[in-house]
Amino acid sequence: MRMMVRRRAAEVAAAMVVLWAGAAAGTTADTLTREAALAHAYPGATFTAERVFLTIEEQRRAAEGAGQPIASALVARYVATKDGSTIGRAYVDTHVVRTKKESLLISLDAAGAVQRVDAIAFLEPPEFAAPRAFLNQYTGKRLTGDLRVNRAIRPLAGATLTANATTDAVRRVLAIDAVLQTSRAGRK
């Protein structure tokens, strides 16, 4: 009888481990494809993908505005147009959160304020991914001294590195966009 109870207990424990592992494996960061993120940010728009190379001076000015280095002079940008007018610009920012990379698509309105932030790749464990409610805090934000965690941005419990990395990415994109809008105004 004891042998049967022990065997049954072992079977139940094994089943629980399998169920738990399956549930954990099915949990992923809430990421969208780049195309889906663009469609959410700019419904009905058409997009022009651009690779922009910042000059040394543009890179310096963007770093100064962001308050941090701009690691690459190559910038991936999507210009959204609707009815012949530019309605926004979206940038891909890829960075390391802790030890693995995250890519964000940061969409700005025509005036240069944040319209939407979407994770398009998140390679850290899913429990460290920023939920939609956290990302929504950036909507309408501009590059100011208060655009920091624990100031204009609420912290993300249990994922401080994600919160800081996301805020840094938004600051970089806002600074790069401001520099490009002023230094390349009128140029195509």
N, C-alpha and C positions, 0 to 999 in steps of 0.2 A: 504494500500500500504506500509506504513512504517513497519507494522508488518511483511509483506512478505520479505522486504529487510533485516530486522534484522534477521529473521529466516534463510534466505539464507546466510547471513554473518556468522551466527553461524555455519551453516553446512560446509561452506568453511573452517572456522577456525578449526573445529573439524577434518575435513579431513586432513588438513595440520599437525595437531598434530599427527594423526595416521600415516601419511606418514613419518614424522620426527622420531617418536618413532620407527617405523619399520626399517628405515635406520640405526638408532643408534644401535638397537638391532642386526642388521646383521653385524655390524663392530666388528671384532675380531682381536686380535693380530695375527701377521703372524707367527703362530707356526707350527712346523712339528712334526710328530711322531718321536720317537727316531730312529726307523728303517729307516724312510725316510731320516732323517738327516745323519745317518751313510752312507747310500747309496749315498747321494750327496757328502759327504766328501771323500769317498773311493770307487769309482765305481768298481764293479766286485770283491771286496774283501770279505773274510769271516771273521767273528768276533767271538772272544772269550770274553764272559762277565766274569769279575772278580770282586770280592769284596776283596779289599785290606785293611788290618788293619795296620795303621801306628804305629810304635813304638813311645814311648814318645820322644825319641831322633829325629826320623824322623819328627814328628809333630813340634817339637821345631825348627828344621832346616828349614822346609818349612815355618813356620810362620816368621822366620827371613828373609828368601828370599822374601816372599810376602810383608813384611812390615805390616802384620796384623795377628791376631790370626787365626788358623785353628780350626774351631769349633768342628769338629768331626774327630776321628781317622779312621772312616769307609769311604772308597773311592770307588765309583762306576766307574769302568774303562772297556773300550772295547779295545781289541787289534785287529787291522786290519792286516790281512795277505793276501798276493797274491803271487802265485807261490812259496809258502814255505818261503817267507821272510816277516818280519814285515815291514809294510809300514806306520804305524802310531798308535797312541793311542788316544782314546777319553775319556773324563771324564764328568760326570754329576755333576754340581754345582748347588745346590738349596739354595736360600737365600731370604731374605726379601728385597723388593725394598723400599717401604714406609711403608705399613702396611700389604701387602699381598706378597705371594711368587712368585718367578720366578725360573724356572729351565732352565739352559743352557746346551747344549751339546757342549763342547769345544774340537775340533778335532785338534790334533797336527800331524805334519809329523814325519818321522822316526828320524830326527835330533832334534826334540823337539820344532820347531817353530809352531806358530798357523797356521793351514791350513784353518779352518772355525769355525765360531761361529753360533749356531742355538738356537733359543728359542724353547723349547719343551713344556713349560707350562708358561703362563703369567696370573696371577690372578688379577693384577691391572687393572684399566680401560684401554681399548684398545688404547686410545689416548696417553698413556704414554709408549707404546711398542716401542722398537727400530726398525727402518726400516732396511731393508736389506743393504742399502747403508752405514748406520752407522756401522753395524756389519762387513761389508767387510773391514773396516779400520784395523781390527786386523790381517788380513791375512799377514803372513810372520813375524809377531812381535815375539820378544823374551823378556825375563824378563830383563828389564833395568830400570834405574831410570827414564827414559823418558816415560815409559809406564804408562801414566797418562792422565786424561782429561786435556785439554788445553796445553798439550805438544805434544806427538806423536799422541794423540787421540783428534779429533775435538769434541767440546761439542755438545750436542743434545738439541736444543732449545725446551723449554717447558717440557723437561723430564730429568732434571739434575740428579735426583735421579737414574733413569734408567741408564744413562751414567756412573755414578760413581759405581753403583752396578755391571754393566757389566764389567767395567775395573777391579774392585776388584776381581771379579770371575776369569777373565782371569789371573790376577797376581797369585791368589791362585793355579790355575791349573798348570801354568808354574812352580811355585815353587815346588809343590808336585811332578810333573813329574821329575824335575831335581833331587830331593832328591831320588826318587825311582830308577831312572836310574843309579845313582852313588852307592847308598847303597845296591841295590839288583842286581847289574850287575853280570851276570853269574848264578844267581839262577833262578830256575823255580818254 
